[in-house]
Structure formats: structure tokens, C-alpha cells
Amino acid sequence: MSRTAPREPDGDKPGKTRDHTVPQMYLRRFAENTDPNKYGLQVRRISNIDKVIPTRPNKVFVECGFYWGTTLENVPHHSVEDLFSQIEGDAATAFQAILDDPDYAFPVSWPLDPAHRKALAWWMAAQILRTTRQRKRLARLGQAANAVEVPVGVAALAANNPHLDFIIENLIGLASILYTRPWGLAFSAACLLTSDVPVVLFNDHDADNQLAAASYCDIALSLDPHRLLLLPGSYLQMEDPNKRIDHRMVFQGAMGLALVQIVYDAADALIAHHPLHDPWRHWKPTGPRLPAPWEGEHHPSPEYAIEYNTLPPNETVEKRWTTQHPA
């Protein structure tokens, strides 16, 4: 009986795929939908931050062969990229549940139902672990040489790629931490941006122990140009009982612009924003960003302290303010 040979991932040769380090479905939330299947996005390079580059979500945040590994038998595979695709598909409905209410900027029901919460926790964990910044950090630490021996199943999935090894070892633990923490859903009056580091751990983003940092740091994820998730850290929870459970909040201009700076500080090489929601209208980068020791930078890291009030359960924000800007 004849048998069709397995197709190589994406129809390309091993190591030659165009691997997205930031999901396209996420970037479309920061893009202008000009036609049914056409999305316009604006990107800026950290090295030339004043130059705006018009592009599309499928054309940017791409690295050639970034998620390829080999099995213990030295067979090339793309299994981690396949895993990310599944995580992204599961999370898509969670993004819809949070962002797509026709009347309000917040969903009618908050917190999220457990299935959506689980899917988004896995998605955030993947975004923390999969970035180009994370790979550079691991390379500097010599993760491959100092790694603790891992189970055969893990080794088979990520052999010869220490970054993939790190992702598989830490993904489920990190997702579990994020799932159990309180989640704050915020509306920002100031326009937000995102970057090639979508999820930012305040004050310890490049910690050697990423799971420990994710347990106590404030964590932010821009969801679209005016909404974000903020997981309050240990200090905020200690100061305010309302932040020990899921909650909602509204950030006025200054707070939103501070969050723009924090996301900018952690970016590796690129930031992105919506063409009609440009933070540069009211904001300019200031001060040193997070140091990149792998590039010879050793200046002190900026430190962040935030305070905010939670929104009463009976109050919300009209959906129109996600697209309209007050004078």
C-alpha cells in the first residue's frame, strides 16, 4: 500500500521557515483593518525610534527558523511552533471575550470564565518565554552548558536548541502561576503600544528565575491600543484587598503613558502601534531602557512603582472610547 510522505512544516526546508516571535492574531489588534483581510500596522525600531515603518502583521516580528529543533536522533522538527499555533488558536476566543463586546470597553462578565482564563494564561506564558530577548538572555547565561538534566521527552522535543528546551521546561509552570494570580483589566485613556516583548515583568523582567519573578512582579500585557491586563504584584496586593481578586480599572493619561514607557523599556528591537492610535502624539521615550548585557549594556535598570484605584462593579466604559480620543 502506498503512503504519502509527511509534509515538511510550512512547506519549507528545516530551519528556513518564517517563524513569528509575536503572533499575528495578536498584532492585528494593533492594526487598522482597511479591507476584509488587510491590516495596516506601524512599527518603529529601537535603534531609530523616530522613523515610522508602515507594515502588516504577517510581515514583521519574523525570524528565519527561530523555532526549529532536532530530535535525539538528529531529525529536524518544528514541534514547538506547532505548539504555539495551538496555544494561539485556543487564546483567540479569550481575546474576543475580553475585547469584542459591542457596547462596552469591558466585557459584561468579569472575571473570565475558567476556560478562557486558562487559554490566556498559557498564551501569556508562551509570550514571556518565546521572545528574542529571552533567547539572548539565555545565550548569555550559557543555558545549554549549565542546564539540569531533563526528561527524555523534553530533550527529544528541544534537543540542540537550548531556548526551546527552556520553553518546554517552564511553560506549564509559568502558565499555572499566571492562571492563579489576580487579574486586573484596565482601560487606558492614553494610546498604548506593544513590542517584540508583549508581556513585561516590572522591575525583574530579565530575572534568572523567571517563574519566581512571575510570582511576585507586577505584570502588564497590552491587549489593544486602549486596553491591557495588569496582574498586580505582591506589594499592590498587600496594600489593597481589592487587588487580591480579579478587578477592573481606568487609567487616565499619565498612568497610560507610564505604561507605554515600561513596554518600550523592555522591547528587544521593535515596537508596534496602531496607525490611528499613536502614543507619540503625547509621549516621547525618556531615560535608560532595561539594560541588555548581551550587548554590553550594564547600566542600572529603571524601577517602576504604580498605584491605581479599582473600578466599582457597577461602572464601565463605553466602547466608543476605544476608538475616539477626547480633545
N, C-alpha and C positions, 0 to 999 in steps of 0.2 A: 504494500500500500504506500502510495506517495505521501509525503508530508512536507508542508510548507516550512521553510526555514524561518526562525524568529527574525522579526524586523528589528534593525538597529534603532535605538531611540531617536525620535525626531527625523528618522530617515537619513541621519548624518553619521559620519565615521566617529568612533570613540574619541572623546576629547575635543571634538570640533563643533559641538552644539553651542547655540547661543543661549546661555543659561541666565535667566533673570534673577538678580540678587534681591530685587524688590518686586512683589507680584504685580502683574499688570492690572488685575481686578481691583487692587488697592489704589494704584496710581490713577485709575480712571475716576476715582472720587475727587481728585485734584485737577481734573481735566475738563475743558469745555467741550460739550457734546454738540458739534456743529452739524453732523449728519448722523443717520442711524448707527453707523459703525465707524465714525470718525471722531477721534478725541484729540484736542489740542492741549498741550502741556507746556509749561515754561520751566526751564532748567537753568541753573547757574553753577558754575564751577567754583569751588572754594578758592582756587588759585587765581581766579579772575572774576570776582564776585559781582562786579557791576555790569558784566555782559550778560544779557538775556538771550537764551538759546531756545527758540520755538521748536518743539518736537512732539512726538507721540509716545504713549506709554509702552508700545512694543519696540521702540527704537532706543530706549535709554535704560540705564541700570542693568547692563548686559555684560557678562564676562564669558569669554570663549572657554568652554569645557570646565566651568568652575565646579560642577558637582559630580565629576566623574571619579570613580574609584576602580579598584581591581579586587577580585576575589583572592582568596588564599591560593587558588590555582592559577593566578595571574590572568584571569579573564576580565576584560573591561566591563563595567556596568554603570548604569545611570540610575540606580535604585533610589538614591536619596532625592533626586529631582522628582522622581515618580511619587515619593512620599510627600514632598512639598505640594505637588499638584493635588493630591488627595486632601491634604490639610486645607489648602486654599478653597477647594470646592465645598468642603464642609463649612468653612467660615463665611462663605458668601451670603448664606441666609442669615447669619448673625449680623453682618453689616446691614443687610436690608431691614432687619427687625429694629435696629437702633436708629437708622438714618432715613428710612423711607416712609415715615408716617406722612400722609398728605397734608395735614393741618398744623402739625406742631414740630418744633425742632427736636423735642424729646419724644421717645415712644410713650404711648399711654401707659404701658406696664413697665415698671422698673422696680426691682432688678429683672434681668433677663431670665428667661426660663432656663433650667439646667442644661438642656441640650445645646442651646445657643451659647451659653456661658462656657461650656466645655470646649466647643469648637473654637471659640475666640481665644480661650486660654492657650490651646495648642498652637493657634496661629501666632499669637504674640510670642510664645516661647520660641517658635521657629524663627521669627524675625530677630530676636535677640541673638540667636546662635549662628545664623547663616550669613552674616554680613561680611563685606570685605574688610571692615575694621576688625572684626573678630578674628579673621584669618591672619591678619598682620600681627595682632596681639599674640596669637598662639605661636606663630612662626618665631617671634622674638623670644618667647619663653622656652623654645625648644620642646614643644609639647610631645613631639614624636619620640625624642630621646628619653624623656623622663616619665612617659605615660605608665600608669599602673597597668598590669596585665589585664586584659579584658576578655570576656567570654568569647568563645569561638564564633558564635553567631554574629556578634558585634564586629569582630575582627574581619569576618568574611564580607560584611557589608561595606566596610570603610578602609580596607587594607590599602596601604600606600598613599593615603590622604589623611593626615592627622586631623585636619579640620572636620572632615566627615565623621571620623572616629569620635571627636569631641561632641558633635551634634547628636549622634545616636546615643552616646552615653548619658547626655544631660537633658535630652528633650522631654522625656516623661516626667522627670523630677521637677524641672522648671515649670512645665505646664501645670503640675499639681500645686505648686506654690502659688502661681498666679490665680488659679481657679479658686483657692480658698481665701484669698485676700479680699478686703472690701474694695468695691469698685465705685469710683466717682465719675459720673457722666457730666461733662461741662459744655456749656455754650460760651464761646468767646466772641465778644464784640469786635475784637481785632482779628484781621485775617491771619490764618495760620499757614505754615509751610510744613513740608516733610522732607526726608532726605534718604540717603542710602543707609541710614541707621534709623529706621522708623520708630523703634521703641527705645526710650532713653531712661537709664537708671541714674537719678540725680546723685551727684557727689561721690559715686563709686562705680561709674559706668565700666571702667576697664579693670575691675577687681579680678584678682587671680581666681577667687572662688565666686563664680557667677551666681550659683544657687543661693549662697549666703547673702550676697548683695541684693538679690531679688526678694529676699525675705524681709529686709528692713528699709530699703530705699524707697523714696517717692519714685513712681514710675509713670511716664507720660507716653501716650500714643495719639498723635493727631489722626482723627478719623476722616475729616474733610476740611475745607477751608474755614469752618467756624465751629466745629465740634471735636472734642477729644475725650479720651479716657484718662483719668488720673487716679492711680492707685496710691492712696496716702500711706506714707511710711510710718515707722514706729512712733516718731515724735508727734506727728499730726494726730494719730490715733490716741495717744496718751493725753493730749491736750483737749480733745473734743470727742465725747461719746458718739456724736452723730457721724463721725468719720470711721467708726468701728463697724459700721454696716454699710451696705450699698446706699448711695445718695446721689443727688444732683446739685449742680451749682451754676451760677452765671458769673463769668469773668468780664469785668469792664476792661477798657482799653489797655491800661498799664499792665494788668496781670497777663492779658493775652500776649502783649509784646514781650514780656519777660519770658513766656514760654517759647515764643519764636526764637529768642536768643539762645535758650537752652538747647533746642533742637539743632540750631545752627552750630553751636559749640561742639556737639557730638558727631556731626557729619564727617564722613571719611573724605569724600571728594566732591560730592554733588548734593545740591538741594533742589527741591522742585516746588512749584506753587501753581495755582490756577491763574490763567491769564486775566481774569476779571477780579481776582482776589489777591492782589499783590501786596505783601507786607511792606515792601519798600516805600510805599506811599506815606507811611507813618513811622518807619523804623529803619535804622542803619546798624550794622554789626558794630559792637564795641568790645574792647578788652581782649585778652588772650582766650583762645578756644581751649578745649581739652588738649593736653599735650599728646603728641604722637611719638613715643620713644623710639619706635621702629624707624622714624625719620630723623632721629637725632634731637628731638624736642624734649626738654626736661624742665620747663618752667612749671610753676605751681598750677594746679587745676583751679578753675573758677569754682566757687562754692555757692550753693543756692539755698535759700530759705523762703518758703512760701506760706502764706496764710490766706484762708478764704472762709466764707460762710456758706453753709449748705442751704439749699432752696427748700422752703416748706412744701410738703407733699401736694398741696392743692394748687401750687403755682407752676407755670410752664412758660415756654417761649413760642411765639407764633413762627410758623415755618417760613414766612416771608423774610424774616431777618437773617436767614441763611444765604439769601441772595441779594438783599438790599442793604445799602450802607447809609446810615444817618449822615447828614451834612456835617 
